[in-house]
Amino acid sequence: MANNKNFKIKNSIEATKFPDFNGTTTTGAVGPDGLFSTTLYTGTGSSNAVSTGVDLSSSEGMVFIKNRTGTSDWNLFDTVRGMTTSNAEILYPNKLDAEVGIADYINVTSTGFTALHSGMDTNDVSNNSTYVAFSFKSAANFFDVVTYSGSNSQQTINHNLGSAPGMVVVKCRTNSSTDWFVYHNALTSSSHNIVWNTTGSEGGNGYWPVAPTSTEFTLKANTGAINQSGRTYVAYFFGHDTSSSSSIQCGGYTGNGSAAGADVTLGWEPQWVMVKNRDLGSESWHVLDNVRGVATGGTDSHVRVNQTGAEISSQDILEITSTGFRPMTSDDKTNGSGHPYIYVAIRKAVPKQILDLSTGNRFSFTATGATIIEFTNPPSTGTPA
């Protein structure tokens, strides 16, 4: 100030009303941090440690792998059936085969998995093979793996999602002539199914006589595909959570046949999307993610669950938005005119800093990208200094 001024204070200053010290900062994330990953790696032909950031060493979960550069089967593993050095139980999402147990093939670790086998499917070195691995960890409202024995009677199997699933994929483990049958909440009826290992359209076999609940999934009686006595099965449960903190949603939309389709609103930006045309028997299950690349106005890298073919990167079929995704192209992959589609979308994990106002009013952290800041424990009255 230009001139000195004198101030009088009527009452003493209470220092506690003007805190000025470092508060507690906790690092977290919004989205499936530690529950899901898309991981790229290159085959080595020998022991190959792949870090996914998803720890399945003491938790249940699934990993499924596709060779991006060559023609090969998908390999699907889970920790419930077995994913250890002594025995890895392999299933092939693109075909009918029963599971095959092989030692020294793949082993789960606390940081991801180790590919031990030198084959084309998971760890080839001779053809400069690169791979994509999708890892899912079992968690409430997100994902679950359940194995069960078939029965000649209608039966229910329990799951641990804690909410009604958006999609369930069922495979007979012991028979090589059964498809991968799928329940999805956006099919015409809750009793209908669609097949994961083919391009087939929605069918009405009535395999699910009762809509799934937050704890149970009901199976039709005496059906070799999903529920026959003497056979064993595995079911993969994908959540459908519409809360603001959700990490996964399953749903449907209708294509408009234009260069850009109508926006599909999730309420958040996805990192992984799987889409299937449900009424056309010639379209694949297309999987896209933000690691391999979903370009805005450019070509998108996608693999097809029901196909052995290499990754395709020749067309713009989808764009990711801050609140969901937009089907692109006027053809039947994702946006055919009048065609209905089903999808599974997984949220992009965004770092979060939690600032505790009960411990101080100064906070220090370094944001390396988009970050959510959340304040906790504000005072019950007044304004934090």
DABELZI-V180299 format. One record per run of one state. SS is the DSSP state (H for helix, E for strand, C for the rest). FROM is the first residue (numbers start at 1). TO is the last residue. If there is no record, write none. Layout:
ss=SS from=FROM to=TO
ss=SS from=FROM to=TO
This chain:
ss=C from=1 to=14
ss=H from=15 to=17
ss=C from=18 to=21
ss=E from=22 to=22
ss=C from=23 to=23
ss=E from=24 to=30
ss=C from=31 to=35
ss=E from=36 to=42
ss=C from=43 to=47
ss=E from=48 to=51
ss=C from=52 to=60
ss=E from=61 to=67
ss=C from=68 to=74
ss=E from=75 to=78
ss=C from=79 to=82
ss=E from=83 to=83
ss=C from=84 to=87
ss=E from=88 to=91
ss=C from=92 to=99
ss=E from=100 to=102
ss=C from=103 to=105
ss=E from=106 to=109
ss=C from=110 to=111
ss=E from=112 to=115
ss=C from=116 to=129
ss=E from=130 to=137
ss=C from=138 to=138
ss=E from=139 to=139
ss=C from=140 to=142
ss=E from=143 to=149
ss=C from=150 to=154
ss=E from=155 to=158
ss=C from=159 to=166
ss=E from=167 to=172
ss=C from=173 to=180
ss=E from=181 to=184
ss=C from=185 to=192
ss=E from=193 to=195
ss=C from=196 to=202
ss=E from=203 to=203
ss=C from=204 to=215
ss=E from=216 to=219
ss=C from=220 to=222
ss=E from=223 to=223
ss=C from=224 to=226
ss=E from=227 to=227
ss=C from=228 to=231
ss=E from=232 to=238
ss=C from=239 to=247
ss=E from=248 to=254
ss=C from=255 to=259
ss=E from=260 to=265
ss=C from=266 to=269
ss=E from=270 to=277
ss=C from=278 to=284
ss=E from=285 to=289
ss=C from=290 to=293
ss=E from=294 to=294
ss=C from=295 to=299
ss=E from=300 to=304
ss=C from=305 to=311
ss=E from=312 to=315
ss=C from=316 to=317
ss=E from=318 to=321
ss=C from=322 to=323
ss=E from=324 to=328
ss=C from=329 to=339
ss=E from=340 to=347
ss=C from=348 to=349
ss=E from=350 to=356
ss=C from=357 to=361
ss=E from=362 to=362
ss=C from=363 to=370
ss=E from=371 to=376
ss=C from=377 to=385
